[in-house]
Amino acid sequence: MTLILIFSCNSVKKTEKALNTGDYDEAISIALSKLSANKNKKGKQPYMLMLEEAFAKAVQRDLNAIDFLEKEGNSANLERIYNTYNTLKNRQERISPILPLYHVAQKRKVDIVMDNYNERIIATKKKLSIYLYQNANTLISKATTKVEYRDAYDDLIYLNKITPNYKDTNTLIEEAHYKGTDFVKVTIRNKTNVIIPKRLEADLLNFDTYGLDDLWTVYHSKPQRSITYDYAMEVALRRINISPEKIRERQLEKEKVVKDGWEYLTNNEGEFILGEDGKKIKVDTMKKVRCEYYEYTQYKRVNISGNVQYKNISSKQLLDAFPLSSEYVFQHVYANYNGDKRALDDDLRQFLGLQAVRFPTNEQMVYDSGEDLKNKLRNIIKTYQFN
């Protein structure tokens, strides 16, 4: 009971603090959470009065803000006015389910006056839609940078959200998006003395598998004639080092005491020792075993290095360059033994019975490094910003 009282007092103080600091919607949220169940309990009474006060002050604050913005006569204020009217409506809808509220001590209904904002919301939305449409059209017609097209796009997306299919908004969205997009032409240059597998080049240039999610940047490995490209991205592979095929050997001698059967327990006189159940006691017999272990590790490594360059096509200016490197290691371990393999630990036994395998070709090694190379390239693309 004491904990409940302390918790209740803390909630009241938290609501009062929100109310006194002007955080009216927070005070409303706390009060509503307390009144959502068993609202008529005696302990809920303080929240009714705080809800009443917070609601009245929040409404007055929002209406004063709308009045000021409307008197300014600036069409750029229409979005704030529209959003504030929606805030007023949404706040009422949150409170409405718990009404009516009756304060026992003051013997009266809690005074929460609801208003109908629908007509004002609709009227403001119409004005806002006209403003957004006209502003976007102006931006598109006078735009000299992609940023301006993107601003127009944002306005049109918002317009389509509040007033779907307004005039030719969808067509304008497509236009603003296309003109605001950076188009990047991608090429791979092999400046090494090693032939790159065609499938590796195809994988690196398959941008559909990169998981890129950039609204304003499109990469094309196959340039389209209808598109004027803004930037060029060149993936230059400069060195491919492939190690010789190696087989590393190691030999170990292992000894271990292992269980090797069982026998009956006897005393010094050779008599069998019996357990509590009257039966002869069995004990494990232990034996020291020895094993010679021969391990072989097949090893081959490829290292690819180069860089990624971004250039502005119109100015032919180098914008940035990033190092690109990848390494792939082929390693296969197999082993055999002479002696009792029980002397070997599990980490050695796992290689017994395996045989030597054929080393991958140089071409296969280069291709197998592609996944790591692709991940490095993906990270560069995702972090680079053109503007």
Buried (B, 14 or more C-beta within 10 A) or exposed (E): EEEEEEEBEEBBEEBBEBBEEEBBBBBBBBBBEBBEEEBEEEEBBBBBBBBBBBBBBBBEBBBEBBEEBEEEEEBEBBBBBBEBBBBBBEBBEEBEEBEEBEBEEEEEEBEBEEEEBEEBBEEBBEEBBBBBBEBBBEBBEEBEEBEBBBBBBBBBBBBBEBBEEBEEBEEBBEBBBEBBBBBBBBEBEBEBEBEBBEEBBEBBBEBEEBEEEEEBBBBBBEEEEEEEBBBBBBBBBBEBEBEEEEEEEEEBEBEBEEEEEEEEBEEEEEEEEEEEEEEEEEEEEEEEBEBBBEBBBBBBBBBBBBBBBBBEBEEEEEBEEBEBBBEBEBEBBBBBBEBBBBBBEEEBBEBBEEEEEEBBEBBBBBBBBBEBBBEBBBEBBEEBEBE
